[in-house]
Amino acid sequence: MKLNRRGFIGATAGATAALAAPMVRAASHGRPKVVVVGGGAGGATVARYLAKDSQGAIDVTLIEPTRTYYTCFFSNLYLGGLVDLNYIAHSYGTLAAEYGINVVHDWATGIDRDAKTVATAGGYSIPYDKLILSPGIDFVEGSVPGWDISAQNEMPHAYKAGSQTELLRAQIMAMPEGGTYAMVAPPNPYRCPPGPYERVSMVARILKQHNPTAKIIIADPKPKFSKMALFQDGWSRHYDGMIEWVGPDFGGDKVSVDPGAMTIDIDGEVTKVDVCNVIPAMKAGRICEMAGITDGNWAPVHARDLRSKMDDNIHVLGDSCAQGDMPKSGFSANSQAKVCANAVRGELTGSAVFPAKFSNTCWSSLDENDGVKVGATYEATDEKIAKVDGFISKTGEDAAMRQATYEESFGWYEGITSDMFG
Ligand SMILES: Cc1cc2nc3c(=O)[nH]c(=O)nc-3n(C[C@H](O)[C@H](O)[C@H](O)COP(=O)(O)OP(=O)(O)OC[C@H]3O[C@@H](n4cnc5c(N)ncnc54)[C@H](O)[C@@H]3O)c2cc1C
């Protein structure tokens, strides 16, 4: 598909709109149109900020198939019995009712970059002046031999929250006494670097209560992982003897699974397991690939405004983009969304644009009241989003400090979800 590098011209957008049928809405009263694909950490935030800060000067459409968004953040705490499923469930009602966002519950199935329209599974063609994609991740097919998406009921990934998370929790609770939970950890880069290891902590927590002789094996292709010393210290303090981490030195990078037999093969050693949580290698949400704006796996963007390096009228946020030093996290996606909203609003309405600044913190719960964190601030350079400085919890911190970090993570959760959904 040919690149379309035209800037916003009202008349052109009107002509484009006239070609598109059927339309979701008849008219946007001459306002510039922004279409956001994906209503998660990046997409819901950018839609809300554009609608709120432009005070109606921009016509914002949000395309998201699910009516309830389950946050991946804190889904591990649901597995660990620390929050219930309702706690991580959010709806789009406030974005529509209070912010005037046109919420379309549908899948984006194609992008015509010349006509500047988004096609949906429901048969709509939605015109845009600016398109913002924040579709999260998809899995790299064949990255774990023996596993594909048709095996996700036997061997769940639970790396997109909702029914998969519920299924994994049910499987954990149904494990026989003294049974084995295996995790296949993903290679870099992937969403939420500490996510698999927080999950192991939370699975160990619930097993310690209900099935204390159960075992956890993690097969990992990476020689080290985020907050490794903090996790290993936490595992030995809370779950001593329950968790075996198998890194690449011991074959953690040579893994296949058999969902029918419920076995995992780690470097030729086959083990029968009761739960197998396969987290495959990841890539940008498929719609980025369909738009032709990826480097094969991820969508490269400019640091200052998250604009695609392949199309001036498209921005990509969150897990899908290749931006530099920020980890793929909900906090990062939310931070990028605010920078992007500011830049897009400036371009469409002439409002002031502030220099891009970003931040991220990833909290992880080792147990109830035992939280650790890692974080950093970032700035935009010509080359990438570049780390400025960072911080990380220390092993040996006292219980009061760990409890404060744990409680801080709940404060963050309340803050980010109201920043996303109003
Ligand atoms: C177990 C786990 C724990 C985590 N813990 C944390 C944490 O503690 N802190 C943190 O900051 N981050 C955490 N994360 C990471 C965080 O969830 C992601 O980085 C974040 O959600 C990325 O935001 P996003 O907007 O890129 O994607 P998402 O939030 O996944 O949103 C993508 C949305 O796009 C929609 N979509 C996809 N394709 C289409 C399409 N074609 N058409 C329309 N809609 C589409 C999807 O339905 C989805 O709602 C965790 C992740 C996991 C898996």
The ligand as a Tripos MOL2 file, in Angstrom:
@<TRIPOS>MOLECULE
LIG
   53    58     1     0     0
SMALL
NO_CHARGES

@<TRIPOS>ATOM
      1 C1          0.1310  -10.5970   33.8550 C.3       1 LIG1
      2 C2          0.3880   -9.1540   33.5150 C.ar      1 LIG1
      3 C3          0.6310   -8.2460   34.5280 C.ar      1 LIG1
      4 C4          0.8590   -6.9130   34.2180 C.ar      1 LIG1
      5 N1          1.0970   -6.0220   35.2320 N.ar      1 LIG1
      6 C5          1.3550   -4.7340   34.9430 C.ar      1 LIG1
      7 C6          1.5930   -3.7980   35.9960 C.ar      1 LIG1
      8 O1          1.5590   -4.1360   37.1840 O.2       1 LIG1
      9 N2          1.8560   -2.5140   35.6510 N.ar      1 LIG1
     10 C7          1.8640   -2.1090   34.3620 C.ar      1 LIG1
     11 O2          2.0950   -0.9140   34.1210 O.2       1 LIG1
     12 N3          1.6570   -2.9730   33.3350 N.ar      1 LIG1
     13 C8          1.3970   -4.2670   33.6050 C.ar      1 LIG1
     14 N4          1.1500   -5.1480   32.5880 N.ar      1 LIG1
     15 C9          1.3120   -4.7120   31.1710 C.3       1 LIG1
     16 C10         0.0930   -3.9730   30.6500 C.3       1 LIG1
     17 O3         -1.0760   -4.7360   30.8040 O.3       1 LIG1
     18 C11         0.2910   -3.6620   29.1630 C.3       1 LIG1
     19 O4          1.5890   -3.2050   28.9380 O.3       1 LIG1
     20 C12        -0.7120   -2.6020   28.7310 C.3       1 LIG1
     21 O5         -2.0220   -3.0900   28.8770 O.3       1 LIG1
     22 C13        -0.4290   -2.1560   27.3020 C.3       1 LIG1
     23 O6         -1.3980   -1.2350   26.8870 O.3       1 LIG1
     24 P1         -1.8480   -1.2370   25.3510 P.3       1 LIG1
     25 O7         -2.7890   -0.1000   25.2030 O.co2     1 LIG1
     26 O8         -0.6500   -1.3170   24.4870 O.co2     1 LIG1
     27 O9         -2.6020   -2.6310   25.1810 O.3       1 LIG1
     28 P2         -3.8830   -3.2050   25.9500 P.3       1 LIG1
     29 O10        -4.0680   -2.5630   27.2630 O.co2     1 LIG1
     30 O11        -3.7870   -4.6840   25.8830 O.co2     1 LIG1
     31 O12        -5.0990   -2.7460   25.0570 O.3       1 LIG1
     32 C14        -5.2370   -3.2210   23.7500 C.3       1 LIG1
     33 C15        -6.7140   -3.2030   23.3890 C.3       1 LIG1
     34 O13        -6.8190   -3.2390   21.9720 O.3       1 LIG1
     35 C16        -7.9140   -4.0420   21.6190 C.3       1 LIG1
     36 N5         -7.6610   -4.4930   20.2390 N.ar      1 LIG1
     37 C17        -6.6950   -5.3130   19.7860 C.ar      1 LIG1
     38 N6         -6.7910   -5.4690   18.4510 N.ar      1 LIG1
     39 C18        -7.8530   -4.7220   18.0700 C.ar      1 LIG1
     40 C19        -8.4830   -4.4860   16.8200 C.ar      1 LIG1
     41 N7         -8.0400   -5.0660   15.7030 N.pl3     1 LIG1
     42 N8         -9.5680   -3.6730   16.7870 N.ar      1 LIG1
     43 C20       -10.0330   -3.0770   17.9020 C.ar      1 LIG1
     44 N9         -9.4680   -3.2740   19.1230 N.ar      1 LIG1
     45 C21        -8.4070   -4.0930   19.1870 C.ar      1 LIG1
     46 C22        -7.9240   -5.1490   22.6530 C.3       1 LIG1
     47 O14        -9.2200   -5.7130   22.7930 O.3       1 LIG1
     48 C23        -7.4740   -4.4140   23.9170 C.3       1 LIG1
     49 O15        -8.5750   -3.9900   24.7090 O.3       1 LIG1
     50 C24         0.8750   -6.4840   32.8630 C.ar      1 LIG1
     51 C25         0.6240   -7.4060   31.8510 C.ar      1 LIG1
     52 C26         0.3680   -8.7380   32.1680 C.ar      1 LIG1
     53 C27         0.0760   -9.6950   31.0770 C.3       1 LIG1
@<TRIPOS>BOND
     1     1     2 1
     2     2     3 ar
     3     2    52 ar
     4     3     4 ar
     5     4     5 ar
     6     4    50 ar
     7     5     6 ar
     8     6     7 ar
     9     6    13 1
    10     7     8 2
    11     7     9 ar
    12     9    10 ar
    13    10    11 2
    14    10    12 ar
    15    12    13 ar
    16    13    14 ar
    17    14    15 1
    18    14    50 ar
    19    15    16 1
    20    16    17 1
    21    16    18 1
    22    18    19 1
    23    18    20 1
    24    20    21 1
    25    20    22 1
    26    22    23 1
    27    23    24 1
    28    24    25 2
    29    24    26 1
    30    24    27 1
    31    27    28 1
    32    28    29 2
    33    28    30 1
    34    28    31 1
    35    31    32 1
    36    32    33 1
    37    33    34 1
    38    33    48 1
    39    34    35 1
    40    35    36 1
    41    35    46 1
    42    36    37 ar
    43    36    45 ar
    44    37    38 ar
    45    38    39 ar
    46    39    40 ar
    47    39    45 ar
    48    40    41 1
    49    40    42 ar
    50    42    43 ar
    51    43    44 ar
    52    44    45 ar
    53    46    47 1
    54    46    48 1
    55    48    49 1
    56    50    51 ar
    57    51    52 ar
    58    52    53 1
@<TRIPOS>SUBSTRUCTURE
     1 LIG1         1 GROUP 0 **** ****
